[in-house]
Amino acid sequence: MNGKLPKKFNPDRVGKVDDLKQMWEWNKKTYGPQIHFSYKKDKSVVDITFNEIYDIIQKAGTAFYKIGVMGETIAILTETRYEWLVSYMATVNGNGIVVPMDRELSEEQILNFLERSKTKCVVYSGAFAKLIENYAKTSDRPEKTAEIFVNFDLEPEKEELPEYKDYKIYSFENLLKIGEDALKDGCADFTDVVIDNEKPCAYLFTSGTTGTSKAVMLSHKNIASNAYNAACCASFGFNDVMVAVLPIHHSYETTCTFFASSMLGSHICQNESIKMVMRNFQFYKPDKLALVPLFVDNMVKKVWDEIEKKGKTKTVKTAIKLSNALRKVGIDLRKKLFKDILAAFGGNLNAIIAGGAPLNPEHIKTMDAFGISVWQGYGITECSPLVAVMPGDMHLKKSESVGYPVFQNEVKIGEKDENGNGEILVKGDNVMLGYLDNEEATKEVFTEDGFFKTGDIGYIDKDGYVYITGRKKNIIILSNGKNIYPEEIEEYLMKIEGLKECAVIGRKKETGEDNITALIFPDLELEKFAGKEFKEIEAYMKEEVNNVNKELPVFKQITEVEVREVEFEKTTTKKIMRYKLK
């Protein structure tokens, strides 16, 4: 589908850029003195402008040249902070290759990925100093290529101590001083570099075990085109405040929260940890957020839990009906009627873009009733990542869709089944170069005419909107040849009151046929389960699953139920690790 753009998509909204260097030149020129990033330090807030970020990037990039790593592969291992962004841009704008590392990986996985990517320099925060500095000193890993290390939190005066100097461990503060001095002396080796926007500039490791994870190779063209597309399609704007909630290494957070929003002049605020999210919402008072559906689910749950505790459930539901009726005649009182609810998120929140997993359409309606629009998006790392996003005026009419394809991005459905479902295929400047050192895997995911095979199953409606019905590798194939998409059944299960998480899988019977099995984790903290033994909760859940079965065709009905006492293992972007389910 590559048709007429929805009215909310504006290709002239920001300047077209061909690489990430041009992107930051655009940002500096357009928004210079405006605040771009804020973080807390010593009980106060530090604000950094677009001009200041740009200047720090120039210093860091020049320093990389002076210490011999400009144009090399540089890994970044840290929590969300402005230095991460600076290090990323200083790497890629010197024609180097950045490796954003997942900070929740095991220590061995981290070292394995450093070696697989042939990293020359590691930039890290104090939280990882012990691991990385022990690695710097080790001589018993033959695949080790890292030679230079930069610690964001190392005190500058310690840099001259033998335990740091002998192993080329720099403090970030002194690194910037090296760059600053070189710039004053007229060094232009970084600032004047000409970007090759076709060559790899980032290696992104996909989720999976150390051995099965693939490194996606993205170019400047891939990432810059996707950031531009996201900026033109997202209903975010000048001076909108955002809190950076998701892991910064993830392509969704990098491209959408940081790069696309920077082109729109947005103000990003640091979130130190998951535990601080709600407090930071109240502190920074965000206007917009980019989240994964699990966060939205939790927000809805917390709102209703609080309403229930106060005994106001009936009052709020009546207010919703009244508000919805008034909106139909052009009167919007949501900010007044639901002031207390909105205050939990800072009071200014009006929109969320959610992607990365299926989103409950009912939660879109609930949040909209309170005054917060939730727009679904769809992406995949190999596509930099954005493929489709919901226009700002269609989130209710198309609540089950993941959006309309962003422009410069062709989306079609492969071979279709009897219901019109098939694999979602994508072609465009945002599609990856391939997988690092894995030509066979790269070849497998492209069609003969150059479309990337996402592995997601879905369809496109008559208006061009994309719907996802399942994941190819999750499909359960019955003995009669019927295909079962677990995600479809999970949508029904998520309507069960008291269910927190679920996954549907196929378990083999002795006959070899698949049992459609529901794995369920109840919300054990709910008042309705207070004082109940687990056996009682288990019986309740199984009865509710029986009720769900009544809504499903016979061949899709759940035949086995397992109620869990512990939640599912998840990735850092809060997706259930399905490969661990049996």
Secondary structure, DSSP 8 states (H G I E B T S, - for coil): ------TT--TTSS---SSHHHHHHHHHHHHTTSEEEEEEETTEEEEEEHHHHHHHHHHHHHHHHHTT-TTSEEEEE-SS-HHHHHHHHHHHTTT-EEEE--TTS-HHHHHHHHHHTT-SEEEE-GGGHHHHHHHHH----TT----EEEETT--GGGGGSHHHHTTTEEEHHHHHHHHHHHHHTT--TTTT----TTSEEEEEE-SS-TTT--EEEEEHHHHHHHHHHHHHHS---TT-EEEE-S-TTSHHIIIIIIIIHHHTT-EEEE---GGGHHHHHHHH--SEEEE-HHHHHHHHHHHHHHHHHTT-HHHHHHHHHHHHHHHTTT---HHHHTHHHHHTTTS---EEEE-SS---HHHHHHHHHHT-EEEEEEE-GGGSSEEEE--TT-TTTTTTS-BEE-SSEEEEE-S--TTS-EEEEEEETTS--EETT-HHHHHHTB-TTS-EEEEEEEEE-TTS-EEEEEEGGG-EE-TTS-EE-HHHHHHHHTTSTTEEEEEEEEEE-TTS-EEEEEEEEE-TTSGGGTT--HHHHHHHHHHHHHHHHTTS-GGG---EEEE-SS---B-TTS-B-GGG--
